[in-house]
Amino acid sequence: MTAKSLAWLARRPLWQRMVIALVAGALATAALAPIYAVPLLLLAIPTLIILLDQCNSARSAFAIGWAFGAGHFSTGFFWVANALAIAGAPPAAAIPLPLGIALFIGVGGVLYWYLVKQFRARVLVFAVVWMAMEWARGHIPFGGFPWNLIGYSWAFSDTMSQFAAIGGAYGLGLLTVLVAAAPVNLIGRSAEGWTFLRPLIAPVLILALMLGYGLWRLPSDDNRTPGQPTVRVVQANIPQELKWRADLRDDHFVRYLTMSEPEIGETIDLLLWPEASIPYRLDQDLARSVMIGRLLEPGGYVLTGFPRAEQGPEGYAFFNSMIVIDHVGRERGIYDKAHLVPFGEYVPVPGFFAWVNSALNLIGFEDGVQKVVAGGGDFKAGPGPVVMELPGLPSVGPLICYEVIFPGQVTPEGDRPDWLYNLTNDSWYGDLSGPFQHMTIARFRSIEEGLPMIRSAQTGVSAIIDAHGRVLRSLELGKQGVLNGQLPPPLPPTIFARYGNSVFFLMLFACALLILLSRVGNKTNRPVAN
């Protein structure tokens, strides 16, 4: 970019520069699943930095950052509108989510604008600020929303994704931003001589480090281990619009039973059905539990999701649960989902929103703010990650749907299962980006923890994932079928499994130290917007 083009950009009114930022944010989304146009980050991120450099006030820096975030999150989270439409809510009700999450990049824009006036290391400043905001949005009250972290853009390559075993998704994201932002340092440099390319030395070394580590870590075999338990994953592909119809409940149950029936001479150790696949209260329905258990030989287990109700002194409490059933239909364990979806499975701060709903009723909005999932009341949260023992078989860590998106929060502290089970219902997400993004997120939990994962999704994508995050077998989105295979073995605990996000914080600290050591003073002259 020449000085002339920079000057032209600086003369644009704020609203035009916000439109450019909006488009750049949308381009950044294309680097994520399912498109994986990762080179677009080399355009999108430098564009945001240039626009922020040209701001003359914190207000304009916030507006530019927020506009980038609005473009990025609107295109990345548009599947939420599909979920609302299925639930009977207007799709436009999804608009506040991306526009609200975009506030994090708006605040980041202000922080960058202030800090970069003090230090010359603008790529480092930008990377630290971006990742600080990404961390913040993953840990906001009511559980956070770490969906579409920038590090997930490497999911197209098993090799380049392996650094997540050290630094997790956030650490990989920091390296990603450092590489993507580097081209901005080429602006204003003389194109003559090798010194023009000096700013690219560091990002090339980062990419080489990621590639080398990935090649070293990934084995060349196909990860089959004799003696591992056999699994069958059932993907019934029942549309969400039909799933809860009372007149079809028995038909759906029979479909699961029929699809799960083993062939002559076949033994199934683990029969896996998805989230809320059974609309009956299996913990109190012995007849149906026995019907399910008869699909197995002694020593086998069925793991399936179901809605659970528990009566207490104040009435019924409802849970999104998973039950383990043995070959005679006995209950061998129940897990209650701990990370509930705000406004999906419960309404946070009920007192406040009761007041909001009263105000909305006065102006004619009778429904007000309520949870998306149908039912008489809010779901209750379980105690958190657990290790469930399956006598005779490897222990399992269940993760129901949304729970798989939280780095470092999928296993209990001080304990570790032999495999992870992500049972989910992604039919809410539509068939464009949401299910593929969710699948990508699940793979990164396997890389981070060094644990294999089985994924059972009602309409897809179901998969058998090894402890390196590689998809060994999968069922396509929108396809009815079963997935037969072996449970992959776990790896020894990774660095991330041992220390969590501590490595990421060390990386942030190292970058911050380099920023402090960078020279302070006059920066390269750049046109500043009015």
Secondary structure, 3 states (H helix, E strand, C coil): CCHHHHHHHHCCCHHHHHHHHHHHHHHHHCCCCCCCCHHHHHHHHHHHHHHHHCCCCHHHHHHHHHHHHHHHHHHHCCHHHHHHHHCCCCHHHHCHHHHHHHHHHHHHHHHHHHHCCCCCCHHHHHHHHHHHHHHHHCCCHHHCCCCCCHHHHHHHCCCCCCCHHHHHHHHHHHHHHHHHHHHHHHCCCCCCCHHHHHHHHHHHHHHHHHHHHHHHHCCCCCCCCCCCCEEEEEECCCCHHHHCCHHHHHHHHHHHHHHHCCCCCCCCCEEECCCCCCCCCHHHCHHHHHHHHCCCCCCCEEEEEEEEEEEECCEEEEEEEEEEEECCCCEEEEEECCCCCECCCECCCHHHHHHHHHHHHHCCCCCCCCCCCCCCCCECCCCCCCCEEECCEEEEEEEEHHHHHCCCCCCCCCCCCCEEEEEECHHHHCCCCHHHHHHHHHHHHHHHHCCCEEEEECCCCEEEECCCCCEEEEECCCCCEEEEEECCCCCCCCHHHHHCCHHHHHHHHHHHHHHHHCCCCCCCCCCCCC
